[in-house]
Amino acid sequence: TITSFWCGSGFRGSCHCCEKGRYKNKENPAVTLIKKVVAHRESNRKEGFDHYQFDKYEKLQLDLNNITEKFMSRGVFKKFGFMWEYVDTSEVNGKPYLPLYLTETKSQIYMRKSPKTEKEITYGLKTVGFEDFMDEQGIDYFMEKIYQDIDIYDNTILLMEKQFKSPISDIAPISYKYFILDTMEMSGTQVVKLAFQPRNPADLAFRGDLWIALDSSYAVKKVKMNITRSANINFVSAVQILQEFDFSDELKWHIVKDQMTIDYNLLTNSMGMYGKKTVTYEDIKVNEPAPDSIWAMPE
């Protein structure tokens, strides 16, 4: 019955979750679905394997955003006119931005359940940037903020030193409102698209969309979410998180892409920084114990 309902203000269907404009959990097919996602959460995360290893490619990028014509016409840039050919528009807030600093890393990650250990071995690193614009200390500050691992399957998500409630946490149905928007096929998997938003606008929570697999796993196929204005994080005006998952018989559901974008608003009505982290995961292997030499390596 899940695929036959559209609910929420403006949507069609016979759902009673929004009678007279009031949101309800009772008889709400979106809440029924999210409860199944929560119930299957532990079986859909990589920590369920005794051993887990993969190749990781990570790209961290810092950009100048909200670039104006006045700024581009400054005399200091006369010799660097080619830079403006690389100005692009942000998908998060529509502001123009210019790539300023980029670092790429290739590494191998080894994880084991018992004793719980994780090792990262970096074997490729490249950094490029306009060093005149920002010193090393400034770059480290921004990178520290964006260099965070987000796990949608955790109850709480640590972001900018604040604890946000996950939209699929144990208490998700009492923390969030959910609305079924559509059903579709993604990479051969039937999914239902859910919109979610915090029940209390003052809570540290997210607003966005979930794509849930309509099979016995009830796994997250994709999530795209933003922080709300009430998060009130210093120097940050917007954060967007995008994660995509895939399925195989051996690996089950596993993350294949992880992206975080942060809009740093340093000065009111002036230029800021636009940080973006993109991580892709390849050559994933499960339940293959790593050699003892891996665990013996220093941190």
C-alpha positions in Angstrom: 0.0 0.0 0.0 3.0 2.3 0.4 3.3 2.9 -3.3 -0.3 4.0 -3.6 -0.2 6.9 -1.2 0.9 10.5 -1.6 0.5 12.5 1.6 1.2 15.9 3.0 -0.2 19.3 2.1 -0.9 19.4 -1.6 -0.5 15.7 -2.3 -3.3 13.3 -3.3 -4.3 10.1 -1.6 -6.5 8.7 1.2 -3.9 9.1 3.9 -5.2 10.6 7.2 -1.9 11.8 8.5 -2.6 15.5 7.7 -6.2 15.9 8.4 -7.3 19.6 8.8 -3.7 20.6 8.3 -2.4 18.8 11.3 0.4 16.2 10.9 -0.1 12.8 12.5 2.0 9.7 12.8 -1.1 7.4 13.1 -2.1 5.8 9.8 0.7 7.7 8.1 2.3 5.4 5.4 5.4 7.5 5.4 5.9 6.9 9.2 5.2 3.2 8.7 8.0 3.1 6.1 10.5 5.0 8.2 9.9 2.6 11.1 10.8 -0.3 8.9 14.0 1.6 7.8 14.9 2.1 11.5 14.2 -1.6 12.3 16.6 -2.8 9.6 19.2 -0.1 10.2 21.9 -2.3 11.8 21.8 -5.0 9.1 22.4 -2.3 6.4 25.6 -0.7 7.8 29.2 -1.8 7.1 29.9 -2.4 10.8 27.9 -5.6 10.4 30.9 -7.3 8.7 33.8 -8.8 10.7 36.3 -7.3 8.2 35.8 -4.5 5.7 38.3 -2.8 3.4 38.1 -0.5 0.4 39.9 2.1 -1.8 38.9 5.6 -1.1 39.3 8.7 -3.3 38.8 12.0 -1.6 38.7 15.4 -3.1 38.6 18.5 -0.8 38.0 21.9 -2.5 37.8 25.5 -1.3 36.4 28.2 -3.4 35.8 31.9 -3.2 32.0 32.5 -3.5 29.7 35.5 -4.1 32.3 36.9 -6.5 31.3 40.3 -7.8 32.2 42.2 -11.0 33.8 44.9 -8.8 36.1 42.2 -7.3 37.1 40.7 -10.6 38.0 44.2 -12.1 40.6 44.8 -9.4 44.0 45.7 -10.8 45.8 42.9 -8.9 44.1 40.4 -11.2 45.2 41.9 -14.5 47.8 39.1 -15.1 45.3 36.4 -14.0 42.3 37.1 -16.3 42.2 33.4 -17.2 40.9 32.7 -13.6 37.5 34.1 -14.4 36.9 31.4 -17.0 36.6 28.9 -14.1 33.9 30.7 -12.2 30.9 28.4 -11.7 27.6 28.5 -9.9 26.9 26.6 -6.7 24.1 24.0 -6.6 23.6 24.8 -2.9 22.9 28.5 -3.0 23.2 29.7 -6.6 26.2 31.9 -5.8 29.1 32.3 -8.3 32.3 30.7 -7.0 36.0 30.4 -8.1 38.1 27.3 -7.2 40.9 28.4 -4.9 42.4 25.3 -3.3 42.2 21.6 -4.1 43.7 18.5 -2.5 43.1 14.9 -3.7 43.9 11.8 -1.7 44.0 8.1 -2.6 44.1 5.7 0.3 43.2 2.2 1.5 40.9 1.7 4.5 41.0 -1.4 6.7 38.3 -2.0 9.3 37.7 -4.9 11.7 34.9 -5.5 14.2 37.0 -7.3 17.0 39.0 -5.8 18.3 37.4 -2.7 16.8 40.2 -1.1 14.7 40.5 1.1 11.6 43.6 1.9 9.6 44.0 4.3 6.7 47.1 4.0 4.4 47.5 7.0 2.1 49.4 6.2 -1.1 48.6 9.2 -3.3 48.3 12.9 -2.5 48.2 16.0 -4.7 47.5 19.7 -3.7 47.1 22.7 -5.9 46.0 26.3 -5.1 46.5 30.0 -5.1 48.7 30.3 -2.0 48.7 34.1 -2.1 45.0 34.2 -1.2 45.2 32.2 2.0 47.9 31.0 4.4 48.4 27.4 5.5 46.7 28.1 8.9 43.6 29.5 7.2 43.4 26.5 4.9 43.7 24.1 7.8 40.8 25.9 9.6 38.4 25.3 6.7 39.6 21.8 6.0 39.1 20.8 9.6 35.4 21.8 9.4 34.7 19.9 6.2 36.9 16.8 7.0 34.2 14.9 8.9 32.7 11.5 8.2 28.9 11.4 8.2 27.1 8.1 8.8 23.4 8.4 8.1 22.9 5.2 10.1 24.1 6.7 13.3 21.5 8.0 15.8 23.2 11.3 16.1 25.5 13.0 13.5 28.4 15.2 14.8 28.6 18.2 12.5 30.6 21.4 13.3 30.9 20.2 16.9 27.1 20.0 17.2 25.0 16.9 17.6 22.3 16.6 14.9 19.5 14.0 15.0 19.7 11.5 12.1 16.4 11.2 10.0 16.6 7.5 10.6 17.5 7.4 14.3 15.8 5.3 16.8 13.5 8.3 17.7 13.2 9.5 14.2 9.3 9.3 14.0 9.0 11.6 17.0 11.7 14.0 15.8 10.7 14.4 12.2 7.8 14.8 9.9 7.8 12.5 6.7 5.9 12.8 3.5 5.8 10.4 0.6 6.5 12.2 -2.6 7.0 9.6 -5.3 8.0 6.1 -6.3 10.5 5.4 -9.0 13.3 3.1 -10.2 16.9 4.0 -9.4 19.7 1.8 -10.9 17.3 -1.1 -11.2 15.9 -0.7 -7.7 12.4 0.3 -6.9 12.5 3.1 -4.3 10.1 5.5 -2.6 11.1 9.1 -2.2 10.4 10.6 1.3 10.7 14.3 2.2 11.5 15.0 5.8 11.7 18.0 8.1 12.1 18.5 11.9 8.9 18.6 14.0 10.4 21.4 16.1 12.1 24.1 14.0 14.5 24.8 16.9 15.9 21.3 17.0 19.3 20.5 15.6 18.0 18.4 12.8 18.0 18.2 9.0 15.6 18.9 6.1 15.8 16.9 2.9 14.9 13.8 1.0 15.4 10.0 1.5 15.1 7.4 -1.3 14.3 4.1 0.4 14.6 0.6 -1.3 11.2 -1.1 -1.6 12.5 -4.5 -0.8 13.0 -6.6 2.3 16.1 -4.5 3.3 14.4 -1.1 3.6 17.8 0.4 3.0 18.7 4.0 2.2 19.5 4.2 -1.5 20.2 7.9 -1.4 19.9 10.8 1.0 20.2 14.5 0.3 19.8 16.9 3.3 20.6 20.4 4.6 20.9 22.0 8.0 18.1 24.3 9.0 18.5 28.0 9.9 18.1 27.3 13.6 21.4 25.4 13.6 23.1 28.7 14.1 26.7 27.6 13.3 29.3 30.3 13.4 30.4 31.5 10.0 28.3 28.8 8.3 25.2 29.8 6.3 24.5 26.5 4.5 25.5 22.8 4.6 24.4 20.1 2.2 25.1 16.4 2.6 24.6 13.9 -0.3 25.1 10.2 0.0 24.5 7.4 -2.5 24.4 3.6 -1.8 24.4 0.5 -4.0 23.6 -3.2 -3.6 25.4 -6.4 -4.5 24.9 -9.9 -3.2 28.2 -10.0 -1.5 28.4 -6.5 -0.1 24.7 -5.9 0.5 24.0 -2.2 0.7 27.1 -0.1 0.8 28.0 3.6 0.3 29.6 4.5 -3.1 29.5 8.3 -2.9 29.7 10.8 -0.1 29.6 14.5 -0.6 29.4 17.5 1.8 29.2 21.1 0.8 29.6 24.0 3.2 28.9 27.7 2.6 31.1 29.8 4.9 29.7 33.3 5.4 32.7 35.2 6.8 31.4 38.7 6.4 27.9 40.0 5.9 27.1 40.8 2.3 30.6 40.0 1.3 32.6 37.2 -0.2 32.9 33.9 1.8 34.3 30.5 1.3 32.7 27.5 -0.3 34.0 24.1 0.8 33.3 20.8 -0.8 34.3 17.3 0.0 33.6 14.4 -2.4 34.5 10.8 -1.5 34.1 7.7 -3.7 34.5 4.1 -2.6 35.9 1.4 -4.8 37.2 -2.2 -4.7 35.3 -3.0 -1.5 36.1 -6.4 0.1 34.3 -7.9 3.0 35.2 -10.7 5.5 38.8 -10.9 4.1 41.1 -10.5 7.1 43.9 -8.0 6.5 47.5 -9.2 7.2 48.8 -8.7 10.8 51.4 -6.2 9.3 48.5 -3.8 8.6 47.4 -3.6 12.2 51.0 -3.4 13.5 51.7 -0.3 11.5 52.0 3.0 13.5 49.1 5.5 13.4 
